[in-house]
Amino acid sequence: MYQLDKYDHMILDIVQSHKNEFNANIRLAVLERNFWKRIEADTDLNVGQARIGERITNLYLDGLVQNRNGYTLTKSGRQQLAHAPWMKSSQVA
C-alpha cells in the first residue's frame, strides 16, 4: 500500500460525499470534474502531480475504492478517510 497524501484523501472524500448526497456511486467523469474543481485554486499542485487516473488506480489496487457501475468506497476506504488531514484538525476541537 502506498502512502496517501491529501489529494488521495480528497478523492476518497469526493467519492463518499457523492454517495451521501445522491445515494449512488460516482462515475469517473464526475469524479474527475469534482477533483479538478477542488484543486483549481491549489498552487501547491501542478497538472503533472495530480495524476488523477494513477491515483484512482492505486486506490483501487489498495482496496480503498471499488468500481461497480461507478466508484464507491470499501470498508477500508471509509476507515482511511477518517484519517484525512482535514479530519484530524476538526476532531481535535
Jmol script that loads the backbone (N, CA, C; Angstrom):
load data "model"
ATOM      1  N   MET A   1       0.849  -1.185   0.000  1.00  0.00           N
ATOM      2  CA  MET A   1       0.000   0.000   0.000  1.00  0.00           C
ATOM      3  C   MET A   1       0.883   1.234   0.000  1.00  0.00           C
ATOM      4  N   TYR A   2       0.613   2.116  -0.923  1.00  0.00           N
ATOM      5  CA  TYR A   2       1.424   3.325  -0.976  1.00  0.00           C
ATOM      6  C   TYR A   2       0.877   4.387  -0.030  1.00  0.00           C
ATOM      7  N   GLN A   3       1.707   5.335   0.326  1.00  0.00           N
ATOM      8  CA  GLN A   3       1.358   6.371   1.293  1.00  0.00           C
ATOM      9  C   GLN A   3       0.375   7.363   0.669  1.00  0.00           C
ATOM     10  N   LEU A   4      -0.757   7.579   1.298  1.00  0.00           N
ATOM     11  CA  LEU A   4      -1.758   8.507   0.790  1.00  0.00           C
ATOM     12  C   LEU A   4      -1.394   9.931   1.183  1.00  0.00           C
ATOM     13  N   ASP A   5      -1.625  10.863   0.254  1.00  0.00           N
ATOM     14  CA  ASP A   5      -1.432  12.273   0.576  1.00  0.00           C
ATOM     15  C   ASP A   5      -2.805  12.952   0.616  1.00  0.00           C
ATOM     16  N   LYS A   6      -2.810  14.259   0.783  1.00  0.00           N
ATOM     17  CA  LYS A   6      -4.092  14.955   0.941  1.00  0.00           C
ATOM     18  C   LYS A   6      -4.953  14.855  -0.310  1.00  0.00           C
ATOM     19  N   TYR A   7      -4.339  14.692  -1.476  1.00  0.00           N
ATOM     20  CA  TYR A   7      -5.113  14.597  -2.713  1.00  0.00           C
ATOM     21  C   TYR A   7      -5.763  13.226  -2.861  1.00  0.00           C
ATOM     22  N   ASP A   8      -5.118  12.198  -2.374  1.00  0.00           N
ATOM     23  CA  ASP A   8      -5.739  10.869  -2.346  1.00  0.00           C
ATOM     24  C   ASP A   8      -6.933  10.880  -1.391  1.00  0.00           C
ATOM     25  N   HIS A   9      -6.743  11.501  -0.241  1.00  0.00           N
ATOM     26  CA  HIS A   9      -7.847  11.620   0.708  1.00  0.00           C
ATOM     27  C   HIS A   9      -8.974  12.465   0.108  1.00  0.00           C
ATOM     28  N   MET A  10      -8.617  13.456  -0.697  1.00  0.00           N
ATOM     29  CA  MET A  10      -9.616  14.285  -1.346  1.00  0.00           C
ATOM     30  C   MET A  10     -10.485  13.436  -2.280  1.00  0.00           C
ATOM     31  N   ILE A  11      -9.854  12.528  -3.015  1.00  0.00           N
ATOM     32  CA  ILE A  11     -10.604  11.639  -3.914  1.00  0.00           C
ATOM     33  C   ILE A  11     -11.549  10.764  -3.102  1.00  0.00           C
ATOM     34  N   LEU A  12     -11.071  10.218  -2.003  1.00  0.00           N
ATOM     35  CA  LEU A  12     -11.936   9.410  -1.143  1.00  0.00           C
ATOM     36  C   LEU A  12     -13.115  10.235  -0.633  1.00  0.00           C
ATOM     37  N   ASP A  13     -12.850  11.478  -0.270  1.00  0.00           N
ATOM     38  CA  ASP A  13     -13.899  12.360   0.228  1.00  0.00           C
ATOM     39  C   ASP A  13     -14.920  12.673  -0.865  1.00  0.00           C
ATOM     40  N   ILE A  14     -14.456  12.897  -2.082  1.00  0.00           N
ATOM     41  CA  ILE A  14     -15.370  13.171  -3.199  1.00  0.00           C
ATOM     42  C   ILE A  14     -16.287  11.976  -3.433  1.00  0.00           C
ATOM     43  N   VAL A  15     -15.710  10.785  -3.421  1.00  0.00           N
ATOM     44  CA  VAL A  15     -16.498   9.567  -3.633  1.00  0.00           C
ATOM     45  C   VAL A  15     -17.551   9.422  -2.531  1.00  0.00           C
ATOM     46  N   GLN A  16     -17.143   9.590  -1.282  1.00  0.00           N
ATOM     47  CA  GLN A  16     -18.074   9.426  -0.159  1.00  0.00           C
ATOM     48  C   GLN A  16     -19.117  10.539  -0.135  1.00  0.00           C
ATOM     49  N   SER A  17     -18.728  11.761  -0.419  1.00  0.00           N
ATOM     50  CA  SER A  17     -19.681  12.881  -0.436  1.00  0.00           C
ATOM     51  C   SER A  17     -20.753  12.665  -1.489  1.00  0.00           C
ATOM     52  N   HIS A  18     -20.341  12.181  -2.656  1.00  0.00           N
ATOM     53  CA  HIS A  18     -21.300  11.916  -3.728  1.00  0.00           C
ATOM     54  C   HIS A  18     -22.273  10.812  -3.295  1.00  0.00           C
ATOM     55  N   LYS A  19     -21.747   9.777  -2.656  1.00  0.00           N
ATOM     56  CA  LYS A  19     -22.594   8.674  -2.176  1.00  0.00           C
ATOM     57  C   LYS A  19     -23.604   9.187  -1.150  1.00  0.00           C
ATOM     58  N   ASN A  20     -23.156  10.036  -0.237  1.00  0.00           N
ATOM     59  CA  ASN A  20     -24.049  10.579   0.791  1.00  0.00           C
ATOM     60  C   ASN A  20     -25.110  11.498   0.199  1.00  0.00           C
ATOM     61  N   GLU A  21     -24.718  12.306  -0.769  1.00  0.00           N
ATOM     62  CA  GLU A  21     -25.628  13.297  -1.342  1.00  0.00           C
ATOM     63  C   GLU A  21     -26.640  12.684  -2.305  1.00  0.00           C
ATOM     64  N   PHE A  22     -26.187  11.776  -3.158  1.00  0.00           N
ATOM     65  CA  PHE A  22     -27.052  11.236  -4.209  1.00  0.00           C
ATOM     66  C   PHE A  22     -27.448   9.772  -4.002  1.00  0.00           C
ATOM     67  N   ASN A  23     -26.911   9.139  -2.974  1.00  0.00           N
ATOM     68  CA  ASN A  23     -27.150   7.712  -2.706  1.00  0.00           C
ATOM     69  C   ASN A  23     -26.885   6.870  -3.955  1.00  0.00           C
ATOM     70  N   ALA A  24     -25.784   7.207  -4.627  1.00  0.00           N
ATOM     71  CA  ALA A  24     -25.400   6.494  -5.854  1.00  0.00           C
ATOM     72  C   ALA A  24     -23.882   6.518  -5.979  1.00  0.00           C
ATOM     73  N   ASN A  25     -23.358   5.549  -6.711  1.00  0.00           N
ATOM     74  CA  ASN A  25     -21.925   5.522  -6.981  1.00  0.00           C
ATOM     75  C   ASN A  25     -21.576   6.637  -7.962  1.00  0.00           C
ATOM     76  N   ILE A  26     -20.353   7.124  -7.890  1.00  0.00           N
ATOM     77  CA  ILE A  26     -19.917   8.240  -8.720  1.00  0.00           C
ATOM     78  C   ILE A  26     -19.246   7.729  -9.989  1.00  0.00           C
ATOM     79  N   ARG A  27     -19.591   8.323 -11.093  1.00  0.00           N
ATOM     80  CA  ARG A  27     -18.978   7.987 -12.375  1.00  0.00           C
ATOM     81  C   ARG A  27     -17.606   8.649 -12.463  1.00  0.00           C
ATOM     82  N   LEU A  28     -16.727   8.047 -13.258  1.00  0.00           N
ATOM     83  CA  LEU A  28     -15.362   8.548 -13.392  1.00  0.00           C
ATOM     84  C   LEU A  28     -15.329   9.996 -13.862  1.00  0.00           C
ATOM     85  N   ALA A  29     -16.130  10.352 -14.853  1.00  0.00           N
ATOM     86  CA  ALA A  29     -16.130  11.722 -15.372  1.00  0.00           C
ATOM     87  C   ALA A  29     -16.529  12.731 -14.297  1.00  0.00           C
ATOM     88  N   VAL A  30     -17.494  12.385 -13.472  1.00  0.00           N
ATOM     89  CA  VAL A  30     -17.940  13.271 -12.391  1.00  0.00           C
ATOM     90  C   VAL A  30     -16.857  13.369 -11.320  1.00  0.00           C
ATOM     91  N   LEU A  31     -16.235  12.254 -11.011  1.00  0.00           N
ATOM     92  CA  LEU A  31     -15.143  12.236 -10.036  1.00  0.00           C
ATOM     93  C   LEU A  31     -14.001  13.133 -10.489  1.00  0.00           C
ATOM     94  N   GLU A  32     -13.601  13.006 -11.746  1.00  0.00           N
ATOM     95  CA  GLU A  32     -12.518  13.835 -12.274  1.00  0.00           C
ATOM     96  C   GLU A  32     -12.894  15.310 -12.251  1.00  0.00           C
ATOM     97  N   ARG A  33     -14.113  15.649 -12.670  1.00  0.00           N
ATOM     98  CA  ARG A  33     -14.552  17.046 -12.690  1.00  0.00           C
ATOM     99  C   ARG A  33     -14.542  17.637 -11.290  1.00  0.00           C
ATOM    100  N   ASN A  34     -15.063  16.892 -10.315  1.00  0.00           N
ATOM    101  CA  ASN A  34     -15.095  17.396  -8.943  1.00  0.00           C
ATOM    102  C   ASN A  34     -13.695  17.551  -8.362  1.00  0.00           C
ATOM    103  N   PHE A  35     -12.785  16.640  -8.709  1.00  0.00           N
ATOM    104  CA  PHE A  35     -11.400  16.734  -8.249  1.00  0.00           C
ATOM    105  C   PHE A  35     -10.751  18.009  -8.790  1.00  0.00           C
ATOM    106  N   TRP A  36     -10.892  18.248 -10.093  1.00  0.00           N
ATOM    107  CA  TRP A  36     -10.269  19.440 -10.692  1.00  0.00           C
ATOM    108  C   TRP A  36     -10.887  20.720 -10.147  1.00  0.00           C
ATOM    109  N   LYS A  37     -12.177  20.710  -9.853  1.00  0.00           N
ATOM    110  CA  LYS A  37     -12.809  21.895  -9.253  1.00  0.00           C
ATOM    111  C   LYS A  37     -12.228  22.185  -7.877  1.00  0.00           C
ATOM    112  N   ARG A  38     -11.988  21.150  -7.095  1.00  0.00           N
ATOM    113  CA  ARG A  38     -11.448  21.348  -5.744  1.00  0.00           C
ATOM    114  C   ARG A  38     -10.007  21.842  -5.754  1.00  0.00           C
ATOM    115  N   ILE A  39      -9.234  21.418  -6.735  1.00  0.00           N
ATOM    116  CA  ILE A  39      -7.811  21.785  -6.697  1.00  0.00           C
ATOM    117  C   ILE A  39      -7.460  22.962  -7.596  1.00  0.00           C
ATOM    118  N   GLU A  40      -8.431  23.561  -8.297  1.00  0.00           N
ATOM    119  CA  GLU A  40      -8.105  24.615  -9.243  1.00  0.00           C
ATOM    120  C   GLU A  40      -7.416  25.814  -8.587  1.00  0.00           C
ATOM    121  N   ALA A  41      -7.682  26.072  -7.331  1.00  0.00           N
ATOM    122  CA  ALA A  41      -7.051  27.196  -6.640  1.00  0.00           C
ATOM    123  C   ALA A  41      -5.800  26.775  -5.862  1.00  0.00           C
ATOM    124  N   ASP A  42      -5.458  25.496  -5.919  1.00  0.00           N
ATOM    125  CA  ASP A  42      -4.320  24.967  -5.169  1.00  0.00           C
ATOM    126  C   ASP A  42      -3.032  25.212  -5.949  1.00  0.00           C
ATOM    127  N   THR A  43      -2.200  26.116  -5.460  1.00  0.00           N
ATOM    128  CA  THR A  43      -0.961  26.448  -6.152  1.00  0.00           C
ATOM    129  C   THR A  43       0.160  25.468  -5.830  1.00  0.00           C
ATOM    130  N   ASP A  44      -0.047  24.574  -4.862  1.00  0.00           N
ATOM    131  CA  ASP A  44       0.975  23.598  -4.491  1.00  0.00           C
ATOM    132  C   ASP A  44       1.021  22.405  -5.441  1.00  0.00           C
ATOM    133  N   LEU A  45       0.026  22.266  -6.276  1.00  0.00           N
ATOM    134  CA  LEU A  45      -0.103  21.083  -7.118  1.00  0.00           C
ATOM    135  C   LEU A  45      -0.162  21.500  -8.580  1.00  0.00           C
ATOM    136  N   ASN A  46       0.673  20.879  -9.408  1.00  0.00           N
ATOM    137  CA  ASN A  46       0.579  21.133 -10.842  1.00  0.00           C
ATOM    138  C   ASN A  46      -0.070  19.944 -11.520  1.00  0.00           C
ATOM    139  N   VAL A  47      -0.379  20.095 -12.797  1.00  0.00           N
ATOM    140  CA  VAL A  47      -1.098  19.057 -13.526  1.00  0.00           C
ATOM    141  C   VAL A  47      -0.348  17.731 -13.498  1.00  0.00           C
ATOM    142  N   GLY A  48       0.962  17.764 -13.634  1.00  0.00           N
ATOM    143  CA  GLY A  48       1.751  16.539 -13.610  1.00  0.00           C
ATOM    144  C   GLY A  48       1.666  15.805 -12.292  1.00  0.00           C
ATOM    145  N   GLN A  49       1.561  16.540 -11.210  1.00  0.00           N
ATOM    146  CA  GLN A  49       1.472  15.914  -9.892  1.00  0.00           C
ATOM    147  C   GLN A  49       0.083  15.363  -9.609  1.00  0.00           C
ATOM    148  N   ALA A  50      -0.938  15.899 -10.258  1.00  0.00           N
ATOM    149  CA  ALA A  50      -2.313  15.490  -9.976  1.00  0.00           C
ATOM    150  C   ALA A  50      -2.531  14.025 -10.350  1.00  0.00           C
ATOM    151  N   ARG A  51      -2.154  13.627 -11.556  1.00  0.00           N
ATOM    152  CA  ARG A  51      -2.237  12.229 -12.000  1.00  0.00           C
ATOM    153  C   ARG A  51      -3.473  11.522 -11.446  1.00  0.00           C
ATOM    154  N   ILE A  52      -4.633  12.083 -11.690  1.00  0.00           N
ATOM    155  CA  ILE A  52      -5.852  11.542 -11.088  1.00  0.00           C
ATOM    156  C   ILE A  52      -6.099  10.093 -11.486  1.00  0.00           C
ATOM    157  N   GLY A  53      -5.831   9.741 -12.727  1.00  0.00           N
ATOM    158  CA  GLY A  53      -6.024   8.358 -13.155  1.00  0.00           C
ATOM    159  C   GLY A  53      -5.148   7.396 -12.373  1.00  0.00           C
ATOM    160  N   GLU A  54      -3.892   7.783 -12.188  1.00  0.00           N
ATOM    161  CA  GLU A  54      -2.966   6.949 -11.418  1.00  0.00           C
ATOM    162  C   GLU A  54      -3.391   6.862  -9.963  1.00  0.00           C
ATOM    163  N   ARG A  55      -3.860   7.963  -9.417  1.00  0.00           N
ATOM    164  CA  ARG A  55      -4.304   7.975  -8.021  1.00  0.00           C
ATOM    165  C   ARG A  55      -5.504   7.047  -7.823  1.00  0.00           C
ATOM    166  N   ILE A  56      -6.485   7.122  -8.723  1.00  0.00           N
ATOM    167  CA  ILE A  56      -7.663   6.271  -8.620  1.00  0.00           C
ATOM    168  C   ILE A  56      -7.261   4.802  -8.764  1.00  0.00           C
ATOM    169  N   THR A  57      -6.355   4.531  -9.699  1.00  0.00           N
ATOM    170  CA  THR A  57      -5.881   3.158  -9.891  1.00  0.00           C
ATOM    171  C   THR A  57      -5.226   2.627  -8.625  1.00  0.00           C
ATOM    172  N   ASN A  58      -4.368   3.424  -8.000  1.00  0.00           N
ATOM    173  CA  ASN A  58      -3.708   2.996  -6.768  1.00  0.00           C
ATOM    174  C   ASN A  58      -4.706   2.772  -5.639  1.00  0.00           C
ATOM    175  N   LEU A  59      -5.708   3.650  -5.531  1.00  0.00           N
ATOM    176  CA  LEU A  59      -6.731   3.474  -4.504  1.00  0.00           C
ATOM    177  C   LEU A  59      -7.519   2.185  -4.749  1.00  0.00           C
ATOM    178  N   TYR A  60      -7.769   1.876  -6.016  1.00  0.00           N
ATOM    179  CA  TYR A  60      -8.471   0.649  -6.380  1.00  0.00           C
ATOM    180  C   TYR A  60      -7.622  -0.578  -6.050  1.00  0.00           C
ATOM    181  N   LEU A  61      -6.356  -0.534  -6.452  1.00  0.00           N
ATOM    182  CA  LEU A  61      -5.466  -1.666  -6.199  1.00  0.00           C
ATOM    183  C   LEU A  61      -5.227  -1.904  -4.710  1.00  0.00           C
ATOM    184  N   ASP A  62      -5.270  -0.830  -3.929  1.00  0.00           N
ATOM    185  CA  ASP A  62      -5.093  -0.948  -2.477  1.00  0.00           C
ATOM    186  C   ASP A  62      -6.391  -1.336  -1.769  1.00  0.00           C
ATOM    187  N   GLY A  63      -7.470  -1.484  -2.533  1.00  0.00           N
ATOM    188  CA  GLY A  63      -8.731  -1.919  -1.948  1.00  0.00           C
ATOM    189  C   GLY A  63      -9.487  -0.838  -1.200  1.00  0.00           C
ATOM    190  N   LEU A  64      -9.238   0.422  -1.540  1.00  0.00           N
ATOM    191  CA  LEU A  64      -9.919   1.517  -0.859  1.00  0.00           C
ATOM    192  C   LEU A  64     -11.171   1.970  -1.604  1.00  0.00           C
ATOM    193  N   VAL A  65     -11.204   1.749  -2.918  1.00  0.00           N
ATOM    194  CA  VAL A  65     -12.391   2.026  -3.725  1.00  0.00           C
ATOM    195  C   VAL A  65     -12.692   0.799  -4.570  1.00  0.00           C
ATOM    196  N   GLN A  66     -13.932   0.693  -4.958  1.00  0.00           N
ATOM    197  CA  GLN A  66     -14.325  -0.376  -5.882  1.00  0.00           C
ATOM    198  C   GLN A  66     -15.163   0.259  -6.987  1.00  0.00           C
ATOM    199  N   ASN A  67     -15.187  -0.389  -8.130  1.00  0.00           N
ATOM    200  CA  ASN A  67     -15.926   0.126  -9.265  1.00  0.00           C
ATOM    201  C   ASN A  67     -16.997  -0.882  -9.646  1.00  0.00           C
ATOM    202  N   ARG A  68     -18.175  -0.585  -9.235  1.00  0.00           N
ATOM    203  CA  ARG A  68     -19.341  -1.403  -9.584  1.00  0.00           C
ATOM    204  C   ARG A  68     -20.401  -0.454 -10.102  1.00  0.00           C
ATOM    205  N   ASN A  69     -20.363  -0.261 -11.415  1.00  0.00           N
ATOM    206  CA  ASN A  69     -21.278   0.699 -12.049  1.00  0.00           C
ATOM    207  C   ASN A  69     -21.084   2.087 -11.444  1.00  0.00           C
ATOM    208  N   GLY A  70     -19.844   2.465 -11.246  1.00  0.00           N
ATOM    209  CA  GLY A  70     -19.452   3.717 -10.606  1.00  0.00           C
ATOM    210  C   GLY A  70     -18.601   3.418  -9.387  1.00  0.00           C
ATOM    211  N   TYR A  71     -17.874   4.401  -8.914  1.00  0.00           N
ATOM    212  CA  TYR A  71     -16.953   4.209  -7.795  1.00  0.00           C
ATOM    213  C   TYR A  71     -17.653   4.416  -6.462  1.00  0.00           C
ATOM    214  N   THR A  72     -17.258   3.598  -5.512  1.00  0.00           N
ATOM    215  CA  THR A  72     -17.718   3.710  -4.136  1.00  0.00           C
ATOM    216  C   THR A  72     -16.570   3.273  -3.218  1.00  0.00           C
ATOM    217  N   LEU A  73     -16.618   3.698  -1.967  1.00  0.00           N
ATOM    218  CA  LEU A  73     -15.573   3.323  -1.020  1.00  0.00           C
ATOM    219  C   LEU A  73     -15.830   1.935  -0.460  1.00  0.00           C
ATOM    220  N   THR A  74     -14.759   1.238  -0.193  1.00  0.00           N
ATOM    221  CA  THR A  74     -14.844  -0.027   0.521  1.00  0.00           C
ATOM    222  C   THR A  74     -14.805   0.301   2.021  1.00  0.00           C
ATOM    223  N   LYS A  75     -14.947  -0.720   2.838  1.00  0.00           N
ATOM    224  CA  LYS A  75     -14.841  -0.511   4.286  1.00  0.00           C
ATOM    225  C   LYS A  75     -13.475   0.081   4.625  1.00  0.00           C
ATOM    226  N   SER A  76     -12.427  -0.428   3.989  1.00  0.00           N
ATOM    227  CA  SER A  76     -11.064   0.092   4.221  1.00  0.00           C
ATOM    228  C   SER A  76     -10.964   1.547   3.782  1.00  0.00           C
ATOM    229  N   GLY A  77     -11.628   1.892   2.696  1.00  0.00           N
ATOM    230  CA  GLY A  77     -11.613   3.270   2.209  1.00  0.00           C
ATOM    231  C   GLY A  77     -12.288   4.219   3.179  1.00  0.00           C
ATOM    232  N   ARG A  78     -13.405   3.784   3.756  1.00  0.00           N
ATOM    233  CA  ARG A  78     -14.098   4.627   4.739  1.00  0.00           C
ATOM    234  C   ARG A  78     -13.247   4.805   5.993  1.00  0.00           C
ATOM    235  N   GLN A  79     -12.559   3.738   6.393  1.00  0.00           N
ATOM    236  CA  GLN A  79     -11.675   3.838   7.562  1.00  0.00           C
ATOM    237  C   GLN A  79     -10.506   4.780   7.270  1.00  0.00           C
ATOM    238  N   GLN A  80      -9.954   4.704   6.068  1.00  0.00           N
ATOM    239  CA  GLN A  80      -8.828   5.562   5.701  1.00  0.00           C
ATOM    240  C   GLN A  80      -9.269   7.020   5.630  1.00  0.00           C
ATOM    241  N   LEU A  81     -10.482   7.272   5.156  1.00  0.00           N
ATOM    242  CA  LEU A  81     -10.995   8.638   5.058  1.00  0.00           C
ATOM    243  C   LEU A  81     -11.061   9.298   6.432  1.00  0.00           C
ATOM    244  N   ALA A  82     -11.286   8.508   7.463  1.00  0.00           N
ATOM    245  CA  ALA A  82     -11.320   9.051   8.823  1.00  0.00           C
ATOM    246  C   ALA A  82      -9.974   9.641   9.229  1.00  0.00           C
ATOM    247  N   HIS A  83      -8.902   9.268   8.510  1.00  0.00           N
ATOM    248  CA  HIS A  83      -7.562   9.779   8.807  1.00  0.00           C
ATOM    249  C   HIS A  83      -7.152  10.925   7.887  1.00  0.00           C
ATOM    250  N   ALA A  84      -8.108  11.486   7.175  1.00  0.00           N
ATOM    251  CA  ALA A  84      -7.804  12.590   6.258  1.00  0.00           C
ATOM    252  C   ALA A  84      -7.223  13.766   7.038  1.00  0.00           C
ATOM    253  N   PRO A  85      -6.267  14.484   6.445  1.00  0.00           N
ATOM    254  CA  PRO A  85      -5.604  15.593   7.154  1.00  0.00           C
ATOM    255  C   PRO A  85      -6.581  16.627   7.708  1.00  0.00           C
ATOM    256  N   TRP A  86      -7.630  16.955   6.981  1.00  0.00           N
ATOM    257  CA  TRP A  86      -8.575  17.957   7.466  1.00  0.00           C
ATOM    258  C   TRP A  86      -9.499  17.400   8.539  1.00  0.00           C
ATOM    259  N   MET A  87      -9.662  16.083   8.614  1.00  0.00           N
ATOM    260  CA  MET A  87     -10.489  15.468   9.641  1.00  0.00           C
ATOM    261  C   MET A  87      -9.818  15.561  11.009  1.00  0.00           C
ATOM    262  N   LYS A  88      -8.501  15.389  11.043  1.00  0.00           N
ATOM    263  CA  LYS A  88      -7.760  15.415  12.312  1.00  0.00           C
ATOM    264  C   LYS A  88      -7.913  16.755  13.007  1.00  0.00           C
ATOM    265  N   SER A  89      -7.792  17.844  12.241  1.00  0.00           N
ATOM    266  CA  SER A  89      -7.863  19.161  12.852  1.00  0.00           C
ATOM    267  C   SER A  89      -9.275  19.472  13.342  1.00  0.00           C
ATOM    268  N   SER A  90     -10.311  18.945  12.648  1.00  0.00           N
ATOM    269  CA  SER A  90     -11.663  19.221  13.082  1.00  0.00           C
ATOM    270  C   SER A  90     -12.072  18.358  14.268  1.00  0.00           C
ATOM    271  N   GLN A  91     -11.416  17.209  14.471  1.00  0.00           N
ATOM    272  CA  GLN A  91     -11.761  16.343  15.580  1.00  0.00           C
ATOM    273  C   GLN A  91     -11.074  16.749  16.882  1.00  0.00           C
ATOM    274  N   VAL A  92     -10.052  17.572  16.784  1.00  0.00           N
ATOM    275  CA  VAL A  92      -9.294  17.991  17.963  1.00  0.00           C
ATOM    276  C   VAL A  92     -10.121  18.931  18.814  1.00  0.00           C
ATOM    277  N   ALA A  93     -10.911  19.765  18.173  1.00  0.00           N
ATOM    278  CA  ALA A  93     -11.675  20.797  18.897  1.00  0.00           C
ATOM    279  C   ALA A  93     -12.725  20.266  19.802  1.00  0.00           C
TER     280      ALA A  93
END
end "model"
wireframe off; spacefill off
backbone 0.3
color backbone group
